[in-house]
């Protein structure tokens, strides 16, 4: 997600981003996940008009725009509880991508 958000290849990000910066970006994207952008609003508007115009809709005025915006929940049971735990998880992730193990250091 970070590579996609930054419009950069994963390899470039691996070389240029520290583990603490990775944690910050990951947290930012997690917080930003449920904030709709203009594309989400546009698609919800279209879905609302399609639903209101369907023959099966008995009460078109009860179809609400807000109900058509998707909401995502993040499973918090796997969240790191301390900064050290988050740092360790980040290191394991980056080392796994590069083929190294923490014991190789």
Beta strands, then each sheet from edge to edge (+ up, - down):
end
